[in-house]
Amino acid sequence: MANSKLRDVVNKCLNDLDLDIQEFMLEDDGAIKPATTIYGIQYFERGAFLLNMDSPKSANRLKTYAIKPGSTLITTTFNKSASFKPKGYNLIFKFVPCTGDFDPSDKAHLASIETNNNIKPGSILSVSWIK
């Protein structure tokens, strides 16, 4: 499916979701505009899509729709095996003191770092040691 056609299909689904929760925007001329709009879709090798949204609010609504339990937005519009993955950021911390054992693959240890640093639970996806 061409990117522009895929964009139109996804925007139609988003429009329906917006209308279900009565989330829309009024244009200056009084016309109703969908609140969640994708302006462009870029396909990358290895099956990844980059969605260019019209605003940060649209991006947040898309994320809400995509991760809602039972949502089929991503699997029905892209592919049955597709999943939504927010952008991750790599961070490097130098000279981090550690007391006791620390296993970077242990989710409980990652949760402890999040709690101790007032980071939203589940924000740290992975950790590794560098030398």
C-alpha positions in Angstrom: 0.0 0.0 0.0 1.4 3.4 -0.9 2.3 5.7 2.0 -0.3 8.3 1.1 -3.1 5.7 0.9 -1.9 4.2 4.2 -1.9 7.7 5.8 -5.5 8.2 4.6 -6.6 4.8 6.0 -5.0 5.5 9.4 -6.4 9.1 9.5 -9.9 7.7 8.8 -9.5 5.4 11.8 -8.2 8.2 14.0 -11.1 10.4 12.9 -13.5 7.8 14.0 -11.8 7.4 17.4 -11.8 11.2 17.8 -15.5 11.4 17.1 -16.2 8.6 19.5 -14.8 10.6 22.4 -15.9 13.9 20.8 -12.4 15.2 20.4 -12.2 17.6 17.4 -10.9 21.0 16.5 -12.8 23.9 15.0 -11.2 25.7 12.1 -11.4 29.5 11.9 -14.1 29.2 9.3 -16.2 27.0 11.7 -15.4 23.7 10.0 -14.7 20.7 12.1 -11.2 19.2 11.8 -10.2 15.8 13.2 -8.1 16.3 16.3 -5.6 13.6 15.6 -4.0 13.9 12.2 -1.0 12.2 10.5 0.6 14.4 7.9 3.1 11.9 6.6 4.2 8.3 6.9 7.7 7.2 6.1 8.5 3.5 5.7 11.9 2.3 6.7 13.6 -1.0 5.9 13.0 -3.8 8.4 9.3 -2.9 8.6 9.3 0.3 10.6 7.1 3.3 10.0 7.7 6.8 11.1 4.5 8.8 11.6 4.7 12.6 11.2 1.9 14.1 13.3 0.4 17.6 13.0 1.0 18.5 16.6 2.3 17.1 19.9 -1.3 16.7 21.1 -2.1 14.5 18.1 1.0 12.4 18.9 -0.2 11.9 22.5 -3.7 11.0 21.4 -2.3 8.5 18.9 -0.2 6.9 21.7 -3.3 6.8 23.9 -5.3 5.1 21.2 -2.5 2.6 20.4 -1.7 1.5 23.9 -5.2 1.3 25.2 -5.9 -2.3 26.3 -7.8 -4.1 23.5 -6.9 -1.6 20.9 -6.6 -2.9 17.3 -5.7 0.4 15.7 -2.1 -0.6 14.9 -2.7 -4.2 14.0 -5.7 -3.4 11.7 -4.2 -0.5 9.9 -0.6 -1.6 9.5 -0.2 -5.4 10.0 -1.4 -8.1 12.3 2.1 -8.4 13.7 2.7 -4.7 14.1 3.1 -3.0 17.4 3.4 0.6 18.7 6.8 1.6 20.0 7.3 5.1 21.3 10.7 6.6 20.5 13.4 5.7 23.0 16.4 7.8 24.1 19.8 6.5 24.9 21.3 8.1 28.0 24.8 7.6 29.4 25.5 8.3 33.1 29.1 8.6 34.2 30.3 7.7 37.7 27.1 6.2 39.0 27.7 4.7 42.4 26.2 1.3 43.0 25.9 -0.3 46.4 25.3 -4.1 46.4 24.5 -6.3 43.5 23.0 -4.8 40.4 21.7 -6.8 37.4 20.9 -4.7 34.4 18.6 -7.4 33.0 16.5 -7.5 36.3 13.3 -5.5 35.9 13.1 -5.1 39.7 16.5 -3.4 39.7 15.4 -1.1 36.9 12.2 -0.3 38.8 14.4 0.6 41.8 16.4 3.1 39.7 13.1 4.6 38.5 11.7 4.9 42.0 14.9 6.4 43.5 15.1 9.0 40.7 11.4 9.9 40.4 11.2 8.5 36.9 7.9 7.3 35.6 7.6 3.5 36.1 8.4 1.5 33.0 10.4 4.4 31.4 13.8 2.5 31.5 13.6 -0.2 28.8 17.2 -1.5 29.1 20.4 -0.9 30.9 24.0 -2.0 30.1 27.4 -1.4 31.6 30.0 0.5 29.7 33.7 0.6 30.6 
